[in-house]
Amino acid sequence: MSAWPLSRVRSLEEVDNRKSLIPPSVAKAFGATVIATAGSERKLEVAKSFGADHVVDYRDGKWPELVKKLTPKSRGVDIVYDPVGMVDKSTKCTAWNGRILIVGFAAGQIEKVAMNKVLLKNISLVGIHWGQYAVFEKETVVAVWEGINKLVVEGKFRGTEFTDRAFVGLEAVPEALKALGSRGTWGKVVIKLPQESRNKL
């Protein structure tokens, strides 16, 4: 069988996988304490299995406070990786001189951020547009993939294929896309093509 990923890599050091599982793996490989947020029990379980030290359900309106309490002396987190679009709320649990990495807007809306909170905490907002690195910083693309490959060889990094359900054959594409749209998946949704299907391509 071969595999056809439905989504492509979109970010840099924090390679996007639609549900931010790779960033915890990379952060753990570099010795960070990882606090992951997710919107379902299953996704919280998966985040734990990918190395998160703590998990918080962002359906709880007080999640920024809960995250902050998990940090030493409730100082807040140093780095926030946000592929969803929760920057404004994340400023509440970001430490002085913290950074918020803006990777995408999976929640569907481009949010507005109260800049006074950014100013008062000396927060850096950093946009990460992986596709443009191939245009403006080609050497960085090579360095990032070399770093990822090194982590794979060291056993500190694993793939994030969605395994809760199998999608086999091209006829499964509509269902796979529906699953992606419902936000019921995590990681990469992959269509597996049996040998006979590949021969038709």
C-alpha positions as CSV (number, residue, x, y, z in Angstrom):
1,M,0.0,0.0,0.0
2,S,1.1,3.6,-0.5
3,A,-0.1,6.6,1.4
4,W,-1.5,9.9,0.2
5,P,-1.6,12.7,2.8
6,L,-4.6,15.0,2.6
7,S,-2.7,17.9,4.1
8,R,0.8,19.2,3.5
9,V,3.5,20.6,5.9
10,R,2.8,24.3,6.5
11,S,5.0,25.6,9.2
12,L,8.7,25.7,10.2
13,E,10.3,24.4,13.4
14,E,6.8,23.8,14.6
15,V,5.7,21.7,11.6
16,D,1.9,21.8,11.4
17,N,-0.1,18.6,11.5
18,R,-3.5,20.2,11.8
19,K,-3.7,19.5,15.6
20,S,-0.3,20.6,16.8
21,L,1.2,17.2,17.8
22,I,4.6,17.7,16.3
23,P,5.4,20.9,18.3
24,P,5.1,19.0,21.6
25,S,7.4,16.3,20.2
26,V,10.0,18.8,19.1
27,A,9.7,20.9,22.3
28,K,10.2,17.7,24.4
29,A,13.2,16.7,22.4
30,F,14.8,20.0,23.4
31,G,13.9,19.6,27.1
32,A,10.8,21.8,27.4
33,T,7.9,21.2,29.7
34,V,4.9,21.0,27.4
35,I,1.3,22.1,28.2
36,A,-1.1,21.2,25.4
37,T,-4.6,22.4,24.9
38,A,-7.3,20.6,22.9
39,G,-11.1,20.6,22.6
40,S,-11.9,16.9,23.3
41,E,-11.0,14.1,25.6
42,R,-9.6,12.1,22.8
43,K,-7.3,14.9,21.5
44,L,-6.1,15.5,25.1
45,E,-5.2,11.7,25.3
46,V,-3.4,11.9,22.0
47,A,-1.5,15.0,23.1
48,K,-0.3,13.2,26.2
49,S,0.8,10.2,24.1
50,F,2.9,12.6,22.0
51,G,4.8,13.9,24.9
52,A,2.7,16.7,26.6
53,D,3.5,16.9,30.3
54,H,0.1,18.5,31.0
55,V,-3.1,18.9,29.1
56,V,-5.9,21.4,29.4
57,D,-9.3,21.5,27.7
58,Y,-9.8,24.8,26.0
59,R,-13.6,24.4,26.1
60,D,-13.2,25.5,29.8
61,G,-13.5,29.3,29.6
62,K,-10.8,29.5,32.4
63,W,-8.2,27.6,30.4
64,P,-5.7,30.4,30.3
65,E,-5.7,30.5,34.2
66,L,-5.4,26.7,34.3
67,V,-2.4,26.8,32.0
68,K,-0.7,29.6,34.0
69,K,-1.1,27.7,37.2
70,L,0.8,24.8,35.7
71,T,3.9,27.0,35.3
72,P,6.5,27.7,38.0
73,K,5.2,30.3,40.4
74,S,2.3,30.8,37.9
75,R,4.6,33.0,35.8
76,G,3.1,31.9,32.5
77,V,4.5,30.1,29.4
78,D,7.5,31.2,27.4
79,I,6.3,30.1,24.0
80,V,2.8,29.6,22.6
81,Y,2.3,27.6,19.4
82,D,-1.1,28.6,17.9
83,P,-2.4,27.0,14.7
84,V,-6.0,27.6,15.8
85,G,-6.5,31.3,16.3
86,M,-6.5,31.8,20.1
87,V,-3.8,34.5,20.3
88,D,-5.8,37.0,22.3
89,K,-6.7,34.4,25.0
90,S,-3.2,33.1,25.0
91,T,-1.8,36.5,26.0
92,K,-3.4,35.8,29.4
93,C,-1.1,32.9,30.1
94,T,2.0,34.1,28.4
95,A,5.0,35.1,30.6
96,W,6.9,38.4,30.5
97,N,9.0,38.4,27.3
98,G,7.1,35.4,26.0
99,R,6.5,34.6,22.3
100,I,3.3,33.6,20.5
101,L,3.9,31.8,17.2
102,I,1.0,32.3,14.9
103,V,0.8,29.4,12.5
104,G,-2.8,29.4,11.2
105,F,-6.4,30.0,11.9
106,A,-8.0,26.5,12.0
107,A,-10.9,27.9,14.1
108,G,-12.0,29.6,10.9
109,Q,-11.7,33.3,11.9
110,I,-8.8,35.7,11.8
111,E,-8.9,37.2,15.2
112,K,-8.3,40.6,16.6
113,V,-5.8,40.9,19.4
114,A,-5.9,43.5,22.2
115,M,-2.4,45.0,21.7
116,N,-2.3,46.5,25.2
117,K,-1.7,43.0,26.6
118,V,1.1,42.4,24.1
119,L,2.7,45.7,25.2
120,L,2.2,45.2,29.0
121,K,3.9,41.8,28.9
122,N,6.5,42.6,26.3
123,I,5.1,39.7,24.2
124,S,6.5,39.0,20.7
125,L,4.0,37.9,18.1
126,V,5.7,35.9,15.4
127,G,4.1,34.8,12.2
128,I,5.3,31.5,10.7
129,H,4.5,31.0,7.0
130,W,6.3,27.8,6.0
131,G,5.5,28.1,2.3
132,Q,7.3,31.4,1.9
133,Y,10.6,30.0,3.3
134,A,11.1,28.3,0.0
135,V,11.0,31.8,-1.6
136,F,12.8,33.9,0.9
137,E,15.0,31.5,3.0
138,K,15.7,28.3,1.1
139,E,18.6,27.5,3.3
140,T,16.3,27.4,6.3
141,V,14.1,24.7,4.7
142,V,17.2,22.5,4.4
143,A,18.2,23.2,8.0
144,V,14.8,22.4,9.4
145,W,14.5,19.1,7.5
146,E,18.0,18.1,8.6
147,G,16.9,18.9,12.2
148,I,13.7,16.8,11.9
149,N,15.6,13.9,10.3
150,K,18.1,14.0,13.2
151,L,15.3,13.7,15.7
152,V,13.8,10.8,13.8
153,V,17.1,8.9,13.8
154,E,17.5,9.6,17.6
155,G,14.0,8.2,18.2
156,K,12.7,11.5,19.5
157,F,10.2,12.1,16.8
158,R,7.4,10.1,15.3
159,G,4.8,10.5,12.6
160,T,1.4,11.8,13.3
161,E,-0.9,9.8,11.1
162,F,-4.5,9.8,12.2
163,T,-5.2,6.1,13.2
164,D,-8.6,6.2,14.9
165,R,-10.2,5.3,11.6
166,A,-8.8,3.9,8.3
167,F,-9.5,5.5,4.9
168,V,-8.8,3.1,2.1
169,G,-9.1,3.7,-1.7
170,L,-9.9,6.9,-3.6
171,E,-13.6,6.3,-2.8
172,A,-12.8,7.1,0.8
173,V,-11.7,10.7,-0.1
174,P,-15.1,12.3,0.5
175,E,-15.4,10.7,4.0
176,A,-11.9,11.7,4.9
177,L,-12.5,15.3,3.9
178,K,-15.7,15.3,5.9
179,A,-13.8,14.0,8.9
180,L,-11.2,16.8,8.5
181,G,-14.0,19.4,8.2
182,S,-15.7,18.2,11.4
183,R,-12.5,18.7,13.4
184,G,-12.9,15.1,14.6
185,T,-9.4,14.1,13.5
186,W,-5.9,14.6,14.8
187,G,-2.6,14.5,13.0
188,K,-2.4,13.8,9.3
189,V,-5.4,12.2,7.6
190,V,-4.0,9.7,5.1
191,I,-5.8,7.8,2.2
192,K,-4.2,4.4,1.7
193,L,-4.2,3.2,-1.8
194,P,-4.2,-0.6,-2.5
195,Q,-1.8,-1.7,-5.2
196,E,-4.6,-2.1,-7.8
197,S,-5.7,1.5,-7.2
198,R,-2.2,2.8,-7.7
199,N,-2.0,0.9,-11.0
200,K,-5.1,2.9,-12.2
201,L,-3.4,6.2,-11.5
